Amino acid sequence: MIEIEGLVRRFGSLTAVGGISLRVAKGEVLGFLGPNGAGKSTTMKMITGFLAPSEGRISVCGHDVVEEPFEAQCAIGYLPEGAPAYPDMTPEQFLQFIAQVRGLKDDAAKQAIQTAAARTGLQAVLDQRIDTLSKGFKRRVGLAQAILHNPPVLIMDEPTDGLDPNQKHAVRNLIRAMSPEKAIIISTHILEEVDAVCTRAVIIDRGRVVADGTPAQLLAKSPSRRLDDVFRDLTTPDAEIKAEATS
């Protein structure tokens, strides 16, 4: 459902993504891991068509993201980092707007909003202005808009960021419930999330894939059987990346 071949993205002299190739099938939940600056968000933005690749090809449900952006984006639900929303709208108004953007009308739009609100636990705050909501509820508004049109592909950047433990548990359960019918990529810094919801994990460092396998396969790479040790062994510390960037 997602095919990435030789993906490269340059910003001037900086190569943020240096030749990533991946395939994600229906039923897979792919955990996308890497230190800050590794290229995770840039890769996800290219998959969704937000950024154009410098080189390479991306296909979503058989549609080339560059050549057929409308068809590809119709198949994607995207939760970006920060999940921006119009602060003077209520969640219900925002979801009505998203339904219109997605081509949902009348009863279909109403049913989609009700379902998304119920699955993300937004019913109690649907009539409250978004700028008055907590960080956790704002994140859930972003998640609701991503799943509103029941897309076959979900791309989520830090989906549980800002949520309390109970909310994280609920979102992880939702991801597991949706996964059999979708291809899902989640970027996360929470290593326990990989073990909790992911069927596969990819670690990237400096824009390149350094590990790809099931959580169990990655754990087997470390004598301690700890994912944080595997992550630390395969990636460059954030402090070293920052030092190189300023030198």
N, C-alpha and C positions, 0 to 999 in steps of 0.2 A: 504493500500500500504506500510505502515511502521508499524511494530509491534515490540515493545520492552517490554521484560518481565524480571523483577528482575535484571536490569543491574547494575553491580558493577565494579568499577575499583579502584585498589589499587596501590599506588606507595610506596613500602616498608610498613612503618607503617601508612602512610597517605591514608585515604579513600577519593578519590576525587569525586567519584560517589557512592552513598550508597543505591542502590535498586530502580532505576527508572523504571516504567512501563508506556508505552504510546502506543496509536494507532493513526495513522494519515491516514485519508481517502482521496481518490481522490477528488479534489475540495477544500480541506482545505489549508489555509495558517496559519501555526502555528508559533506564535511569542514566542521565547524561551528567557525568561528574568531571570536575577539574578545578584547579585553583582559580582564584580571581585573575582575570585577564587571559584565561586559556583559550577563549574563543567560543564558549558555550552559547551565550546570548546572541553573538553574531551569527553563528550557525543556525540557530532557531529563527532568527529574523530572515535569513535567506530562504529557509524552508517555507516560510509563510508568505514570501514575496515582498516583505517590507524592505529588504536590501537586495540588490542585484549582485550575483556572484561575479568576481573578476574572471574566474575560469570554472569549468565544470558544469554539471547538469543535475537538476533536481526534478523528480517526477512524483506527483501525489495522485494516487488512484488512477494512474495512467496518463495524467495530464502534466505536460512540462510547465513548470512554474513561470518560466520566462515567456514561452511561446503561447501558453494558454492560461494566463493568470486568473481570469474570472472563474473558469471551470475548476482550477486547482484550489482557489481560495474558498469556493463554495463547499468544498469537501473538508475544510479545516475549521476547527475551533481553536482559538488562540488566546491564551492567558499570558500577556506580556509581563515583564518585570514592572512592578508598581501598579499595574492594572488601572490606567487612567480612566476616569469617568467624569461626566459633567456634574460638578458639585452642587449646583442649584436644583438638580432633578431629584426625585425620589427613585428608589430602586425600581418601582413599578413603571415609572415614566421612562427610565433609562432602558429597561428591558422591552418596553413597547417600541422605543426607537430602534433598538437592535433588531427586533422582529421585523420592522418595516425594511430595514437595510437588508435583511436576509430574505425578503420576499414573502414573509408570512403575513396572512391577513385574517381578519374576523375571528371565527372560532378556532382556526389553526393557531393564530397568534396567541389568543387567550389561553388555549390549552398548553402551548409551549411555555408560556410565562409561568403558569401555575405549576407545571411539572419541574421547571428549572428552579423556581423559588422553593418548592418542597424539598428537592434533592439537595439543596445547599443551605437549608434552614433559614430562609429569609422572610418567612411569612409575617413574623412579628414586627418587621421594620420596613415593610413595603411602602408605607406612606410617609416615611421619615426622610428628610433631606439627606442626601449622601454625605454632604460635608459635616453633618453632625454624627455620623456613624463612627464606631471604633475602627481601628485598623483591621481587626479581624473580620468585621462585617463588610468593610470596603473590599477586602480580598474575596469574600464570598460573592459579592456583587460581580466582580470580575470573573469568577468561576462560573456563575450563572449565565453570563452573556456568552461564555465560550461554549457551553453545552446546549444553549437554547435551541439551536436548529438540528440537534442530534447528529452531529457530523461524524463521519467514519474515521476521521483522523483528529487527534487532539495533541496540541503542542502547548506545554505549560511550563512557564519559567517560575520556579520556586512556588508551587501551588499552595504550600502550607505556611508560607512566610507570614509572620504576624499573628498566627492562630494560637490559641491556648491548647493544652494537651487534649481536651475533649474535642475541640474543633478539628485538630489534626487527625484524630482517630476517625471522626466522621468523614472527612475528606478522603482519607486513605480507603475507607470502606466503599465510598462512592467510586473511586478509581478502580478498585477491584471489581465492583459490580458492573461497571461499564466495559471493562477490558475484553471480555470474550468477543464483542462485536466491533471493536475498534483497534486501531494502531495508535499507541500513546507514547509520547516522549515527554519526560519530565526532567527538568534541570533542578538539581537540589544540592545544597551543602550539608544536608542532614543525612549522614551515612546510614542511620538506622531506618530511614525511609526506603532505602534501596532494598534492604532485607524484608521490609514490611509489605511493599507493593510491587516491586519490580521483578519481572521474569528474566531480565537481562540488564547488564550494566556496561556502559562504555566510558572509559576514562580518557580524557584528552589533556594534553599538556602542550602549551605553546602552539596551539592550532593543529595538532596531529593526534591521531588515535594511538594510545600506548597500551590499552587493554580493552578486550571485548569478550564477554562471556556471561554465563549465568552468575548470580551471586556466589553460589557454591564453588564454581570454577575459579573465581577471583580470590575467594578465601583460601583456596588450596595453594595459592602463590606465597602465602605467608606462614611460617612455622607457628605463629601465635593464633592463626585463624581469626584475625581481626581485620575488618575492612579498612579501618583507619590506618593500620600499618601498611596494607597493600597500597592505599592511596598515597601515603607518605613516601614509600619506596619508589613509586613510579612517576611522581610529579615534582616539579621545581617549587620550592617554598616561595610563597607570595613575596616575602621580603627580598629575595634574590631577584625576582622579576622587576620589582619596583626600583631596586638599586641599578639594574641594567638600563631601565627606561630613563633614569635621570643622569646616567653617566655619559 
